[in-house]
């Protein structure tokens, strides 16, 4: 029986597809065609890419926990991926309320009314909370990875010096990669929160 590919391989493949999708220069067609949905389409492309990127970081850390658990299934990561899906759904609803309505009424803005402003801010706040929960999950998983690695380093004492130095170098590079992953995730979430807050502030100033 043919063995199914590991989850991390499928996620990397999906991340590559989403990256290719976001880099396709479909904006060039707007020169010759009156496509009013380009802004909405661009937001959806960015949302798909960021969702896949955040999911990749979670699954990448989970696949290196080394806790003898069976993790080669997507269902194992539902607690970590759940906030990503819910936050992305909230932002999609917010975008449809703004960009979607503008397809028929270009002058519409959800920020023009008090109820619309409160609704938009609610969606953005919920998405920001989901992003913070995601980052806490990711920090916890990286902490577990470091703890498991430290627990297994005692077995290196029985090795020869050359082999021990080789494995210690691998462990150092892997820890550095984990810290880079955590830093990239933190910068992505900070950029997302700042951009959403800036968007809300700009929209409020324009509608005052």
C-alpha positions as CSV (number, residue, x, y, z in Angstrom):
1,X,0.0,0.0,0.0
2,X,1.3,3.4,-0.9
3,X,2.1,5.5,2.1
4,X,0.5,8.9,2.4
5,X,2.9,11.9,2.6
6,X,3.6,13.5,6.0
7,X,1.5,16.4,7.1
8,X,4.4,18.8,7.1
9,X,5.0,18.0,3.4
10,X,1.4,18.7,2.5
11,X,1.4,22.0,4.4
12,X,4.7,23.1,2.7
13,X,3.1,22.2,-0.7
14,X,-0.1,24.1,0.2
15,X,2.1,27.1,1.4
16,X,3.9,27.1,-1.9
17,X,0.6,27.1,-3.8
18,X,-0.7,30.0,-1.8
19,X,2.6,31.9,-2.3
20,X,2.3,31.3,-6.1
21,X,-1.3,32.4,-6.0
22,X,-0.6,35.7,-4.3
23,X,2.3,36.4,-6.7
24,X,0.3,35.9,-9.9
25,X,0.1,39.4,-11.4
26,X,-3.6,39.4,-12.1
27,X,-3.6,43.2,-11.5
28,X,-2.2,43.6,-15.0
29,X,-5.6,42.5,-16.5
30,X,-7.2,45.5,-14.8
31,X,-5.5,47.7,-17.5
32,X,-7.7,46.3,-20.2
33,X,-10.7,45.1,-18.2
34,X,-12.9,46.9,-15.8
35,X,-12.7,44.4,-12.9
36,X,-14.1,46.1,-9.9
37,X,-13.5,43.1,-7.6
38,X,-9.7,43.3,-7.7
39,X,-9.4,44.8,-4.2
40,X,-11.6,42.1,-2.7
41,X,-9.7,39.4,-4.7
42,X,-6.4,40.8,-3.4
43,X,-7.6,40.7,0.2
44,X,-8.7,37.1,-0.2
45,X,-5.4,36.1,-1.7
46,X,-3.5,37.7,1.3
47,X,-5.9,36.0,3.7
48,X,-5.2,32.6,2.2
49,X,-1.5,33.1,2.3
50,X,-1.3,34.4,5.9
51,X,-3.6,31.5,7.0
52,X,-1.3,28.9,5.4
53,X,1.8,30.6,6.7
54,X,0.5,30.7,10.3
55,X,-0.7,27.0,10.0
56,X,2.8,26.0,8.7
57,X,4.5,27.5,11.7
58,X,2.2,25.6,14.1
59,X,2.6,22.3,12.3
60,X,6.3,22.7,11.8
61,X,6.8,23.1,15.6
62,X,4.4,20.3,16.4
63,X,6.2,17.9,14.1
64,X,9.4,18.5,16.0
65,X,8.1,18.0,19.6
66,X,9.6,14.5,19.8
67,X,7.1,13.4,22.4
68,X,6.4,10.0,20.8
69,X,2.8,11.1,20.0
70,X,1.2,10.3,16.6
71,X,1.0,13.8,15.0
72,X,0.8,12.9,11.3
73,X,-2.8,14.0,11.2
74,X,-4.4,17.4,10.7
75,X,-7.0,16.7,13.4
76,X,-4.2,16.8,16.0
77,X,-3.7,20.5,15.5
78,X,-7.3,21.7,15.6
79,X,-6.8,23.6,18.9
80,X,-3.9,25.6,17.4
81,X,-5.3,26.0,13.9
82,X,-8.8,26.8,15.2
83,X,-8.0,30.4,16.1
84,X,-6.5,30.9,12.7
85,X,-9.6,29.7,10.9
86,X,-11.9,31.7,13.2
87,X,-9.9,34.9,12.9
88,X,-9.7,34.5,9.1
89,X,-13.4,34.0,8.9
90,X,-14.1,37.2,10.9
91,X,-11.8,39.2,8.7
92,X,-13.5,37.7,5.6
93,X,-16.9,38.7,6.9
94,X,-15.6,42.2,7.6
95,X,-14.1,42.4,4.1
96,X,-17.3,41.3,2.5
97,X,-19.2,43.9,4.5
98,X,-16.8,46.6,3.2
99,X,-15.3,45.5,-0.2
100,X,-18.2,43.2,-1.1
101,X,-20.8,46.0,-0.9
102,X,-18.6,48.4,-2.7
103,X,-18.9,46.1,-5.8
104,X,-22.4,47.5,-6.3
105,X,-22.0,50.8,-4.4
106,X,-18.4,52.2,-4.7
107,X,-19.1,55.0,-2.2
108,X,-20.3,52.7,0.6
109,X,-18.2,52.5,3.8
110,X,-19.0,50.3,6.8
111,X,-17.4,53.0,8.9
112,X,-20.0,55.6,7.9
113,X,-22.5,54.6,10.6
114,X,-22.1,54.0,14.3
115,X,-23.4,50.5,14.1
116,X,-21.1,49.7,11.2
117,X,-18.1,51.1,13.0
118,X,-18.9,49.1,16.1
119,X,-19.4,45.9,14.0
120,X,-16.1,46.5,12.1
121,X,-14.1,47.1,15.2
122,X,-15.7,44.0,16.8
123,X,-14.5,41.9,13.9
124,X,-11.0,43.4,14.0
125,X,-10.7,43.0,17.8
126,X,-11.8,39.3,17.6
127,X,-9.3,38.7,14.9
128,X,-6.6,40.4,17.0
129,X,-7.5,38.2,20.0
130,X,-7.3,35.1,17.8
131,X,-3.8,36.2,16.6
132,X,-2.6,36.7,20.2
133,X,-4.0,33.2,21.2
134,X,-2.2,31.7,18.2
135,X,1.1,33.3,19.3
136,X,0.7,32.0,22.8
137,X,0.1,28.5,21.4
138,X,3.2,28.8,19.3
139,X,5.3,30.0,22.2
140,X,4.1,27.1,24.3
141,X,4.9,24.6,21.5
142,X,8.4,26.1,21.0
143,X,8.9,25.8,24.8
144,X,7.9,22.2,24.7
145,X,10.4,21.6,21.8
146,X,13.2,23.1,23.8
147,X,12.3,21.2,26.9
148,X,12.2,17.9,25.0
149,X,15.5,18.6,23.4
150,X,17.1,19.5,26.7
151,X,15.8,16.2,28.1
152,X,17.4,14.2,25.3
153,X,20.8,15.9,25.5
154,X,21.8,13.7,28.4
155,X,22.2,10.8,25.9
156,X,24.9,12.7,24.1
157,X,27.3,12.2,27.0
158,X,27.7,8.5,26.1
159,X,28.9,9.4,22.5
160,X,32.4,10.2,21.4
161,X,33.5,13.8,21.4
162,X,33.4,14.2,17.6
163,X,29.9,12.8,17.4
164,X,28.7,14.7,20.4
165,X,30.0,18.0,18.9
166,X,28.2,17.1,15.6
167,X,24.9,16.6,17.3
168,X,25.3,19.6,19.6
169,X,25.8,21.7,16.4
170,X,22.6,20.3,14.9
171,X,20.7,21.1,18.1
172,X,22.1,24.6,18.2
173,X,21.0,25.3,14.6
174,X,17.6,23.8,15.2
175,X,17.0,26.0,18.3
176,X,18.1,29.0,16.3
177,X,15.6,28.0,13.6
178,X,12.9,27.8,16.2
179,X,13.7,31.2,17.5
180,X,13.7,32.7,14.0
181,X,10.3,31.1,13.4
182,X,9.0,32.6,16.6
183,X,10.4,36.0,15.7
184,X,8.8,35.9,12.2
185,X,5.5,34.9,13.7
186,X,5.6,37.8,16.2
187,X,6.5,40.3,13.6
188,X,3.7,39.1,11.3
189,X,1.1,39.3,14.1
190,X,2.4,42.8,15.2
191,X,2.2,44.0,11.6
192,X,-1.3,42.6,11.3
193,X,-2.6,44.3,14.4
194,X,-0.9,47.6,13.6
195,X,-2.3,47.6,10.0
196,X,-5.8,46.8,11.2
197,X,-5.7,49.5,13.9
198,X,-4.3,52.0,11.3
199,X,-7.1,51.0,8.9
200,X,-9.8,51.6,11.5
201,X,-8.3,54.9,12.5
202,X,-8.0,56.1,8.9
203,X,-11.5,55.1,8.1
204,X,-12.9,56.8,11.2
205,X,-11.1,60.1,10.3
206,X,-12.4,60.0,6.7
207,X,-16.0,59.5,7.9
208,X,-16.0,62.2,10.6
